[in-house]
């Protein structure tokens, strides 16, 4: 199932982006 594999890939990217955004938000909060 190529579609399922594609969805898994999108999910992995979403997790990576979410963790990166959280890291940036936390860093900014500590810098203030």
mmCIF entry with sequence, helices, sheets and N, C-alpha, C, O atoms, coordinates in Angstrom:
data_MODEL
# 
_entry.id   MODEL 
# 
_entity.id                         1 
_entity.type                       polymer 
_entity.pdbx_number_of_molecules   1 
# 
_entity_poly.entity_id                      1 
_entity_poly.type                           'polypeptide(L)' 
_entity_poly.nstd_linkage                   no 
_entity_poly.nstd_monomer                   no 
_entity_poly.pdbx_seq_one_letter_code       
;(UNK)(UNK)(UNK)(UNK)(UNK)(UNK)(UNK)(UNK)(UNK)(UNK)(UNK)(UNK)(UNK)(UNK)(UNK)(UNK)
(UNK)(UNK)(UNK)(UNK)(UNK)(UNK)(UNK)(UNK)(UNK)(UNK)(UNK)(UNK)(UNK)(UNK)(UNK)(UNK)
;
_entity_poly.pdbx_seq_one_letter_code_can   XXXXXXXXXXXXXXXXXXXXXXXXXXXXXXXX 
_entity_poly.pdbx_strand_id                 A 
# 
loop_
_entity_poly_seq.entity_id 
_entity_poly_seq.num 
_entity_poly_seq.mon_id 
_entity_poly_seq.hetero 
1 1  UNK n 
1 2  UNK n 
1 3  UNK n 
1 4  UNK n 
1 5  UNK n 
1 6  UNK n 
1 7  UNK n 
1 8  UNK n 
1 9  UNK n 
1 10 UNK n 
1 11 UNK n 
1 12 UNK n 
1 13 UNK n 
1 14 UNK n 
1 15 UNK n 
1 16 UNK n 
1 17 UNK n 
1 18 UNK n 
1 19 UNK n 
1 20 UNK n 
1 21 UNK n 
1 22 UNK n 
1 23 UNK n 
1 24 UNK n 
1 25 UNK n 
1 26 UNK n 
1 27 UNK n 
1 28 UNK n 
1 29 UNK n 
1 30 UNK n 
1 31 UNK n 
1 32 UNK n 
# 
_struct_asym.id          A 
_struct_asym.entity_id   1 
# 
_struct_conf.conf_type_id            HELX_P 
_struct_conf.id                      HELX_P1 
_struct_conf.pdbx_PDB_helix_id       AA1 
_struct_conf.beg_label_comp_id       UNK 
_struct_conf.beg_label_asym_id       A 
_struct_conf.beg_label_seq_id        2 
_struct_conf.pdbx_beg_PDB_ins_code   ? 
_struct_conf.end_label_comp_id       UNK 
_struct_conf.end_label_asym_id       A 
_struct_conf.end_label_seq_id        31 
_struct_conf.pdbx_end_PDB_ins_code   ? 
_struct_conf.beg_auth_comp_id        UNK 
_struct_conf.beg_auth_asym_id        A 
_struct_conf.beg_auth_seq_id         2 
_struct_conf.end_auth_comp_id        UNK 
_struct_conf.end_auth_asym_id        A 
_struct_conf.end_auth_seq_id         31 
_struct_conf.pdbx_PDB_helix_class    1 
_struct_conf.details                 ? 
_struct_conf.pdbx_PDB_helix_length   30 
# 
_struct_conf_type.id          HELX_P 
_struct_conf_type.criteria    ? 
_struct_conf_type.reference   ? 
# 
loop_
_atom_site.group_PDB 
_atom_site.id 
_atom_site.type_symbol 
_atom_site.label_atom_id 
_atom_site.label_alt_id 
_atom_site.label_comp_id 
_atom_site.label_asym_id 
_atom_site.label_entity_id 
_atom_site.label_seq_id 
_atom_site.pdbx_PDB_ins_code 
_atom_site.Cartn_x 
_atom_site.Cartn_y 
_atom_site.Cartn_z 
_atom_site.occupancy 
_atom_site.B_iso_or_equiv 
_atom_site.pdbx_formal_charge 
_atom_site.auth_seq_id 
_atom_site.auth_comp_id 
_atom_site.auth_asym_id 
_atom_site.auth_atom_id 
_atom_site.pdbx_PDB_model_num 
ATOM 1   N N  . UNK A 1 1  ? 0.843  -1.207 0.000  1.00 0.00 ? 1  UNK A N  1 
ATOM 2   C CA . UNK A 1 1  ? 0.000  0.000  0.000  1.00 0.00 ? 1  UNK A CA 1 
ATOM 3   C C  . UNK A 1 1  ? 0.878  1.258  0.000  1.00 0.00 ? 1  UNK A C  1 
ATOM 4   O O  . UNK A 1 1  ? 1.454  1.631  1.022  1.00 0.00 ? 1  UNK A O  1 
ATOM 5   N N  . UNK A 1 2  ? 0.964  1.887  -1.147 1.00 0.00 ? 2  UNK A N  1 
ATOM 6   C CA . UNK A 1 2  ? 1.792  3.084  -1.289 1.00 0.00 ? 2  UNK A CA 1 
ATOM 7   C C  . UNK A 1 2  ? 1.187  4.265  -0.531 1.00 0.00 ? 2  UNK A C  1 
ATOM 8   O O  . UNK A 1 2  ? 1.908  5.081  0.043  1.00 0.00 ? 2  UNK A O  1 
ATOM 9   N N  . UNK A 1 3  ? -0.143 4.345  -0.537 1.00 0.00 ? 3  UNK A N  1 
ATOM 10  C CA . UNK A 1 3  ? -0.831 5.459  0.134  1.00 0.00 ? 3  UNK A CA 1 
ATOM 11  C C  . UNK A 1 3  ? -0.551 5.433  1.633  1.00 0.00 ? 3  UNK A C  1 
ATOM 12  O O  . UNK A 1 3  ? -0.288 6.472  2.238  1.00 0.00 ? 3  UNK A O  1 
ATOM 13  N N  . UNK A 1 4  ? -0.609 4.250  2.229  1.00 0.00 ? 4  UNK A N  1 
ATOM 14  C CA . UNK A 1 4  ? -0.382 4.118  3.665  1.00 0.00 ? 4  UNK A CA 1 
ATOM 15  C C  . UNK A 1 4  ? 1.041  4.557  4.016  1.00 0.00 ? 4  UNK A C  1 
ATOM 16  O O  . UNK A 1 4  ? 1.257  5.235  5.020  1.00 0.00 ? 4  UNK A O  1 
ATOM 17  N N  . UNK A 1 5  ? 1.994  4.172  3.195  1.00 0.00 ? 5  UNK A N  1 
ATOM 18  C CA . UNK A 1 5  ? 3.388  4.540  3.423  1.00 0.00 ? 5  UNK A CA 1 
ATOM 19  C C  . UNK A 1 5  ? 3.544  6.060  3.339  1.00 0.00 ? 5  UNK A C  1 
ATOM 20  O O  . UNK A 1 5  ? 4.295  6.662  4.106  1.00 0.00 ? 5  UNK A O  1 
ATOM 21  N N  . UNK A 1 6  ? 2.818  6.671  2.388  1.00 0.00 ? 6  UNK A N  1 
ATOM 22  C CA . UNK A 1 6  ? 2.869  8.121  2.208  1.00 0.00 ? 6  UNK A CA 1 
ATOM 23  C C  . UNK A 1 6  ? 2.311  8.825  3.440  1.00 0.00 ? 6  UNK A C  1 
ATOM 24  O O  . UNK A 1 6  ? 2.867  9.828  3.890  1.00 0.00 ? 6  UNK A O  1 
ATOM 25  N N  . UNK A 1 7  ? 1.214  8.305  3.987  1.00 0.00 ? 7  UNK A N  1 
ATOM 26  C CA . UNK A 1 7  ? 0.597  8.880  5.192  1.00 0.00 ? 7  UNK A CA 1 
ATOM 27  C C  . UNK A 1 7  ? 1.558  8.769  6.377  1.00 0.00 ? 7  UNK A C  1 
ATOM 28  O O  . UNK A 1 7  ? 1.676  9.703  7.171  1.00 0.00 ? 7  UNK A O  1 
ATOM 29  N N  . UNK A 1 8  ? 2.236  7.645  6.495  1.00 0.00 ? 8  UNK A N  1 
ATOM 30  C CA . UNK A 1 8  ? 3.207  7.468  7.583  1.00 0.00 ? 8  UNK A CA 1 
ATOM 31  C C  . UNK A 1 8  ? 4.322  8.499  7.466  1.00 0.00 ? 8  UNK A C  1 
ATOM 32  O O  . UNK A 1 8  ? 4.785  9.042  8.469  1.00 0.00 ? 8  UNK A O  1 
ATOM 33  N N  . UNK A 1 9  ? 4.748  8.765  6.235  1.00 0.00 ? 9  UNK A N  1 
ATOM 34  C CA . UNK A 1 9  ? 5.809  9.739  5.995  1.00 0.00 ? 9  UNK A CA 1 
ATOM 35  C C  . UNK A 1 9  ? 5.357  11.133 6.417  1.00 0.00 ? 9  UNK A C  1 
ATOM 36  O O  . UNK A 1 9  ? 6.111  11.873 7.048  1.00 0.00 ? 9  UNK A O  1 
ATOM 37  N N  . UNK A 1 10 ? 4.121  11.484 6.065  1.00 0.00 ? 10 UNK A N  1 
ATOM 38  C CA . UNK A 1 10 ? 3.555  12.786 6.442  1.00 0.00 ? 10 UNK A CA 1 
ATOM 39  C C  . UNK A 1 10 ? 3.473  12.898 7.966  1.00 0.00 ? 10 UNK A C  1 
ATOM 40  O O  . UNK A 1 10 ? 3.769  13.949 8.534  1.00 0.00 ? 10 UNK A O  1 
ATOM 41  N N  . UNK A 1 11 ? 3.074  11.819 8.615  1.00 0.00 ? 11 UNK A N  1 
ATOM 42  C CA . UNK A 1 11 ? 2.973  11.801 10.077 1.00 0.00 ? 11 UNK A CA 1 
ATOM 43  C C  . UNK A 1 11 ? 4.346  12.022 10.706 1.00 0.00 ? 11 UNK A C  1 
ATOM 44  O O  . UNK A 1 11 ? 4.470  12.758 11.685 1.00 0.00 ? 11 UNK A O  1 
ATOM 45  N N  . UNK A 1 12 ? 5.383  11.383 10.143 1.00 0.00 ? 12 UNK A N  1 
ATOM 46  C CA . UNK A 1 12 ? 6.746  11.562 10.656 1.00 0.00 ? 12 UNK A CA 1 
ATOM 47  C C  . UNK A 1 12 ? 7.176  13.021 10.526 1.00 0.00 ? 12 UNK A C  1 
ATOM 48  O O  . UNK A 1 12 ? 7.774  13.578 11.447 1.00 0.00 ? 12 UNK A O  1 
ATOM 49  N N  . UNK A 1 13 ? 6.874  13.633 9.394  1.00 0.00 ? 13 UNK A N  1 
ATOM 50  C CA . UNK A 1 13 ? 7.223  15.039 9.182  1.00 0.00 ? 13 UNK A CA 1 
ATOM 51  C C  . UNK A 1 13 ? 6.472  15.926 10.171 1.00 0.00 ? 13 UNK A C  1 
ATOM 52  O O  . UNK A 1 13 ? 7.038  16.878 10.708 1.00 0.00 ? 13 UNK A O  1 
ATOM 53  N N  . UNK A 1 14 ? 5.200  15.614 10.410 1.00 0.00 ? 14 UNK A N  1 
ATOM 54  C CA . UNK A 1 14 ? 4.385  16.404 11.337 1.00 0.00 ? 14 UNK A CA 1 
ATOM 55  C C  . UNK A 1 14 ? 4.973  16.350 12.745 1.00 0.00 ? 14 UNK A C  1 
ATOM 56  O O  . UNK A 1 14 ? 5.030  17.367 13.436 1.00 0.00 ? 14 UNK A O  1 
ATOM 57  N N  . UNK A 1 15 ? 5.406  15.171 13.167 1.00 0.00 ? 15 UNK A N  1 
ATOM 58  C CA . UNK A 1 15 ? 6.010  15.006 14.495 1.00 0.00 ? 15 UNK A CA 1 
ATOM 59  C C  . UNK A 1 15 ? 7.308  15.807 14.578 1.00 0.00 ? 15 UNK A C  1 
ATOM 60  O O  . UNK A 1 15 ? 7.568  16.469 15.583 1.00 0.00 ? 15 UNK A O  1 
ATOM 61  N N  . UNK A 1 16 ? 8.123  15.748 13.521 1.00 0.00 ? 16 UNK A N  1 
ATOM 62  C CA . UNK A 1 16 ? 9.399  16.469 13.483 1.00 0.00 ? 16 UNK A CA 1 
ATOM 63  C C  . UNK A 1 16 ? 9.168  17.977 13.563 1.00 0.00 ? 16 UNK A C  1 
ATOM 64  O O  . UNK A 1 16 ? 9.846  18.678 14.314 1.00 0.00 ? 16 UNK A O  1 
ATOM 65  N N  . UNK A 1 17 ? 8.204  18.469 12.780 1.00 0.00 ? 17 UNK A N  1 
ATOM 66  C CA . UNK A 1 17 ? 7.893  19.901 12.766 1.00 0.00 ? 17 UNK A CA 1 
ATOM 67  C C  . UNK A 1 17 ? 7.352  20.337 14.129 1.00 0.00 ? 17 UNK A C  1 
ATOM 68  O O  . UNK A 1 17 ? 7.716  21.400 14.632 1.00 0.00 ? 17 UNK A O  1 
ATOM 69  N N  . UNK A 1 18 ? 6.489  19.520 14.721 1.00 0.00 ? 18 UNK A N  1 
ATOM 70  C CA . UNK A 1 18 ? 5.902  19.855 16.016 1.00 0.00 ? 18 UNK A CA 1 
ATOM 71  C C  . UNK A 1 18 ? 6.977  19.924 17.100 1.00 0.00 ? 18 UNK A C  1 
ATOM 72  O O  . UNK A 1 18 ? 6.966  20.835 17.929 1.00 0.00 ? 18 UNK A O  1 
ATOM 73  N N  . UNK A 1 19 ? 7.904  18.967 17.098 1.00 0.00 ? 19 UNK A N  1 
ATOM 74  C CA . UNK A 1 19 ? 8.963  18.955 18.104 1.00 0.00 ? 19 UNK A CA 1 
ATOM 75  C C  . UNK A 1 19 ? 9.912  20.130 17.894 1.00 0.00 ? 19 UNK A C  1 
ATOM 76  O O  . UNK A 1 19 ? 10.391 20.722 18.862 1.00 0.00 ? 19 UNK A O  1 
ATOM 77  N N  . UNK A 1 20 ? 10.188 20.471 16.631 1.00 0.00 ? 20 UNK A N  1 
ATOM 78  C CA . UNK A 1 20 ? 11.055 21.612 16.327 1.00 0.00 ? 20 UNK A CA 1 
ATOM 79  C C  . UNK A 1 20 ? 10.396 22.911 16.787 1.00 0.00 ? 20 UNK A C  1 
ATOM 80  O O  . UNK A 1 20 ? 11.054 23.770 17.372 1.00 0.00 ? 20 UNK A O  1 
ATOM 81  N N  . UNK A 1 21 ? 9.098  23.053 16.522 1.00 0.00 ? 21 UNK A N  1 
ATOM 82  C CA . UNK A 1 21 ? 8.359  24.248 16.934 1.00 0.00 ? 21 UNK A CA 1 
ATOM 83  C C  . UNK A 1 21 ? 8.340  24.359 18.454 1.00 0.00 ? 21 UNK A C  1 
ATOM 84  O O  . UNK A 1 21 ? 8.484  25.454 18.999 1.00 0.00 ? 21 UNK A O  1 
ATOM 85  N N  . UNK A 1 22 ? 8.163  23.240 19.135 1.00 0.00 ? 22 UNK A N  1 
ATOM 86  C CA . UNK A 1 22 ? 8.155  23.222 20.596 1.00 0.00 ? 22 UNK A CA 1 
ATOM 87  C C  . UNK A 1 22 ? 9.524  23.626 21.139 1.00 0.00 ? 22 UNK A C  1 
ATOM 88  O O  . UNK A 1 22 ? 9.611  24.378 22.110 1.00 0.00 ? 22 UNK A O  1 
ATOM 89  N N  . UNK A 1 23 ? 10.590 23.132 20.517 1.00 0.00 ? 23 UNK A N  1 
ATOM 90  C CA . UNK A 1 23 ? 11.962 23.456 20.921 1.00 0.00 ? 23 UNK A CA 1 
ATOM 91  C C  . UNK A 1 23 ? 12.223 24.956 20.772 1.00 0.00 ? 23 UNK A C  1 
ATOM 92  O O  . UNK A 1 23 ? 12.799 25.588 21.658 1.00 0.00 ? 23 UNK A O  1 
ATOM 93  N N  . UNK A 1 24 ? 11.789 25.520 19.629 1.00 0.00 ? 24 UNK A N  1 
ATOM 94  C CA . UNK A 1 24 ? 11.976 26.952 19.371 1.00 0.00 ? 24 UNK A CA 1 
ATOM 95  C C  . UNK A 1 24 ? 11.174 27.779 20.378 1.00 0.00 ? 24 UNK A C  1 
ATOM 96  O O  . UNK A 1 24 ? 11.680 28.759 20.925 1.00 0.00 ? 24 UNK A O  1 
ATOM 97  N N  . UNK A 1 25 ? 9.923  27.380 20.622 1.00 0.00 ? 25 UNK A N  1 
ATOM 98  C CA . UNK A 1 25 ? 9.061  28.113 21.550 1.00 0.00 ? 25 UNK A CA 1 
ATOM 99  C C  . UNK A 1 25 ? 9.646  28.088 22.959 1.00 0.00 ? 25 UNK A C  1 
ATOM 100 O O  . UNK A 1 25 ? 9.632  29.102 23.657 1.00 0.00 ? 25 UNK A O  1 
ATOM 101 N N  . UNK A 1 26 ? 10.159 26.938 23.376 1.00 0.00 ? 26 UNK A N  1 
ATOM 102 C CA . UNK A 1 26 ? 10.751 26.811 24.711 1.00 0.00 ? 26 UNK A CA 1 
ATOM 103 C C  . UNK A 1 26 ? 12.008 27.666 24.812 1.00 0.00 ? 26 UNK A C  1 
ATOM 104 O O  . UNK A 1 26 ? 12.227 28.338 25.820 1.00 0.00 ? 26 UNK A O  1 
ATOM 105 N N  . UNK A 1 27 ? 12.831 27.642 23.772 1.00 0.00 ? 27 UNK A N  1 
ATOM 106 C CA . UNK A 1 27 ? 14.063 28.432 23.752 1.00 0.00 ? 27 UNK A CA 1 
ATOM 107 C C  . UNK A 1 27 ? 13.779 29.919 23.848 1.00 0.00 ? 27 UNK A C  1 
ATOM 108 O O  . UNK A 1 27 ? 14.472 30.638 24.568 1.00 0.00 ? 27 UNK A O  1 
ATOM 109 N N  . UNK A 1 28 ? 12.773 30.385 23.134 1.00 0.00 ? 28 UNK A N  1 
ATOM 110 C CA . UNK A 1 28 ? 12.414 31.807 23.169 1.00 0.00 ? 28 UNK A CA 1 
ATOM 111 C C  . UNK A 1 28 ? 11.913 32.204 24.549 1.00 0.00 ? 28 UNK A C  1 
ATOM 112 O O  . UNK A 1 28 ? 12.209 33.294 25.039 1.00 0.00 ? 28 UNK A O  1 
ATOM 113 N N  . UNK A 1 29 ? 11.149 31.309 25.171 1.00 0.00 ? 29 UNK A N  1 
ATOM 114 C CA . UNK A 1 29 ? 10.597 31.599 26.492 1.00 0.00 ? 29 UNK A CA 1 
ATOM 115 C C  . UNK A 1 29 ? 11.735 31.727 27.518 1.00 0.00 ? 29 UNK A C  1 
ATOM 116 O O  . UNK A 1 29 ? 11.682 32.586 28.398 1.00 0.00 ? 29 UNK A O  1 
ATOM 117 N N  . UNK A 1 30 ? 12.750 30.883 27.403 1.00 0.00 ? 30 UNK A N  1 
ATOM 118 C CA . UNK A 1 30 ? 13.870 30.915 28.341 1.00 0.00 ? 30 UNK A CA 1 
ATOM 119 C C  . UNK A 1 30 ? 14.734 32.150 28.114 1.00 0.00 ? 30 UNK A C  1 
ATOM 120 O O  . UNK A 1 30 ? 15.307 32.682 29.064 1.00 0.00 ? 30 UNK A O  1 
ATOM 121 N N  . UNK A 1 31 ? 14.837 32.614 26.868 1.00 0.00 ? 31 UNK A N  1 
ATOM 122 C CA . UNK A 1 31 ? 15.673 33.772 26.545 1.00 0.00 ? 31 UNK A CA 1 
ATOM 123 C C  . UNK A 1 31 ? 15.073 35.084 27.043 1.00 0.00 ? 31 UNK A C  1 
ATOM 124 O O  . UNK A 1 31 ? 15.808 36.032 27.318 1.00 0.00 ? 31 UNK A O  1 
ATOM 125 N N  . UNK A 1 32 ? 13.765 35.148 27.161 1.00 0.00 ? 32 UNK A N  1 
ATOM 126 C CA . UNK A 1 32 ? 13.119 36.405 27.557 1.00 0.00 ? 32 UNK A CA 1 
ATOM 127 C C  . UNK A 1 32 ? 13.405 36.755 29.010 1.00 0.00 ? 32 UNK A C  1 
ATOM 128 O O  . UNK A 1 32 ? 12.936 37.781 29.502 1.00 0.00 ? 32 UNK A O  1 
# 
